[in-house]
């Protein structure tokens, strides 16, 4: 599933082509994705100007000129693909948007775990999928004390805790492993023990790894590509993720893989305590 850096990269790519432009045609080629489209979906979007495109957690938000917003999630395999002219459509191109400048945006989703909804912009934070999501890790509201407060009393592993979207928004499996490695914190450590200096280091590591990943266009793993079809390149900078049995880049020890909550975690038992 695309994580925060991938969604941020896609949102920025869409913003360059959609902001300030009208959707002159919207077409749905089926009645649902993960859930049915809202009633009158295409008609409600047609003719609307896109004022702003941004990300909230792992969701893409396109704010419109009528006070509503298009809320979208890429799911497991979703792609937002931009082209200057309408291409030959593929079997899994489920939603097509055309702008007044001639750009065509296709939402392609082979597994159909993605979703789209229309919500009042000023009610976005109360939407059932957004309500309760924690602070944005790239924002000024996220720091060591904020993270420490969210972790206080949590008797789960720190890896599970930072995957909890109520603790911090958008951090997924890849970047949790990478951030914990940079902070020198074992993924098995109890979350409530990450306080003070540990929480400060982890908050800094989360920000750093996410910012670096965004700058690299995200990590291309399986289905993910940027809005222009370009691959992401951060996978070439992974230090521990999918590096089981390889040498730790800092101490030379062997990187291990464990399973936590059904997901693979990669770490260096020598460096991370």
N, C-alpha and C positions, 0 to 999 in steps of 0.2 A: 504494500500500500504506500502511495506517495506520502512523505512526511512533510513537516513544515517547510524545509528549504525548497522542495519540489513544488509545493503549492504556491509559495511566495514567488518563485521564478515564473511559474505560469501566470500568476496574477499580474506581475509586472509586464510580461509580454503582451497580455491582453490589454492592459491599460494604455500601452503605446498606440494601439490600433483602434480601440473602442471609445476611449474617453472623448467627449465632445461630439460624438457622432450618433446618428439615429440608426435604429434597427429597422430597415425598410422591409425586411421579410424574415419571418421566423417559421420554421417548419419542424414538426415532430413526425418522425417516421414510424412510431409505434405509440401505444397508449401509456407506457410506463417505463421506468428504469427499475430501481430497487422498489420504488413505490409509484403509484399512478401520478401523472402530472396533475397539477391543480386545474380545476375547470376553467376553460377558456385561456389556457396557458399561452399559446401562440398569439392569439388575438390581443391579449393584454400587453404583450411585449412589443408587438408590431407598432412602429411609429414612435416609440419611446426613445429619448436621447439618453445615452449613458453619461452620467455626470462624473462617476468615479468608480474605479475597480480596485479592490483591496482584498486582503486576506484576514480572516478571523479564525484562529486555530488552524484546522486543516480544511477550512471552507473558503471558497471564493465568493466574494460579495460584489455585485455590480449594482451600484446605486443609480436609480433612474430619475427622470425629471418629473414624475408624477407622485413622488413620495414613497414609492415602493422600491424593493431591491430584489434582484435575482440572486438566490442562494443556491450554490452548487457544490457538490462534493465529487471528487474523482473516483471514489470507491477503490477497488483493487486494481483495476486495469484501465480506468478512464483516461482519455487524452483530449485536450483542447488544442485543435490544430487550425492555424490560420493560413490562408492563401489569398493571393490578390484576385484570382479568378476562380470561379466555381469548378472544382475538379470532378472527375468521375467519382461518384459516391461509392463507398465501400459497404459491405453488408452490415457492419456494426456502427455506421454513422447514424446515430439515433436522433440528433437534434442539429439543425442547420440554422445559423444566423447570418444574415447579409446586411452590411452597413451601407450608408449613403455614399461612402467613399469607395465602394467596390470590394471591400474585404469580406471574405467568407470564413466563418468560424464553424468548424464541425466538432461536435462532441461524439467521440468514438469510444465505445465501451463494450468490449467483447463479453465480459462477465455480467454486466448490468448490475453491479453493486453500487454504482454512482447514483446521485439523486439531484433533482432540481425542484425548487419551490419559489414562490413569490411571497414576500413578506413585507409589511410596512417597515420602512427603514428605521423609524424611531422605536419600533417594537422588536428589533432584531435580537437584542440581548435577552428577550423573554421567549424567543422561539424555543420549542421543545428540544431542538438539537443543539442549541447554543447556551441555554440557561444553565448556569452552574459551572461553566468552563472557567478555568483559572486565568491568571494573568498571562499576557503575551511575553514570552521570554526575551524578545528583542526590544521590548519597550522599557521606558524608564521606571515603570512600576514594579519591575522584577529585579530583585537583588538578594543578597545573602539573608538579611533579616526577614524578608517576605517569604523566602523559601524555608527558612528555619521554622517560622511560625506555622507554615502549612504542614511541615513534617512532624511537628511536636505531637508526641503520643502515638504516632503511627507504628504499629507492630507488624509491618511488612518489610520486605527487603527494599533497600533504597532504589534498586532498579525498577521494581514494581511501582514504587511511589512516584517516580518521575515520569512513568508512562501513564499515570492517572491524570486525565485531562483536567480534573478539579484542582490538582496541585499546580500544574503549569501547562499551558496550552500548546499543543502541536508537537511535542517531543515524542518521537517514535523509537522503534527498536534499534535502528542503526545508530542514531545520534545519542541515545542513552548510553550505549556501550562506549562510544567514542568520548563522550563528556566525562563519564566516570573514570575512564583511563587517564584523561588529562588532569583530573582532580585528584588522582591517586587514591580513589575510594573504591573499596571492594564492592561489587554489585550485590554481594550477600550480606553486607552490613545492614543492621536494622535501621530503618529510616529515622526513627526518633533520636538516634545517636548522632545524626548529622546536624549539628548545631554550631554556632559560633564560626570559627575559622574554617571548619569543614564546609559549612553551608555557603560561606562566602566564596570559597574556591570552586565549589560545584556550580554555583550560579554563574560565576565568571566563565567557567569551562563550557557550560551550556550555551551562553551567549557567543563565545568565541567559535565553537565548532559550528553552530548554526549560521553565523555570519560568513564564515569561510565557505560553507557548503552553498549558501546562496550565491556568493561571488563566483563559485565554480559552476553554477547552473544546476545544482543538486546532484544527486547520485542516480545514474541510469542503471536500474536493476529490473530486468524483465521488460515491462511495458512502458516505463516512463520516458517521455521526451518533452522538451520545451515546446512552447506554443508555435515556434517556427520549425519544429521537427528536429531541431538539433539535440544531440545527446547531452546529458550532464556529465561532469568530469570529476566530481568529488570522490567517486569510488577509487580513484587512483591515489587519494590522499588518506584513505582509511589507515589507521595505525593498528587497530586490533580486530575490527569487524571482519569476519570470514577469514581470519589469519590463524586458525587453529594449527598448532604444531610449529608455527614459524617463530623466529626469534623476536623477542620484544625489542623494539627500536631503541629503548633506553637502557635496559639492564642486560639484555642478551638472553634472559630466561625464556622459557617456552610459553606461548600464549595458549590458554585453555578455552574450551567451549563447555558451558553448562546449559541446562534447560531450566528456565524460570517461567512459570505461567504458560508453558507450552511454546515458548519462544527461545531461540538461541541467544545466549549471552557470551561475549568474548571478552577476556580480560587477562591481565598478567598477575598471577598470585604473588609474585615477588614485589611488584611495585605498588599494588593496590591493597590497602589494608582497611 
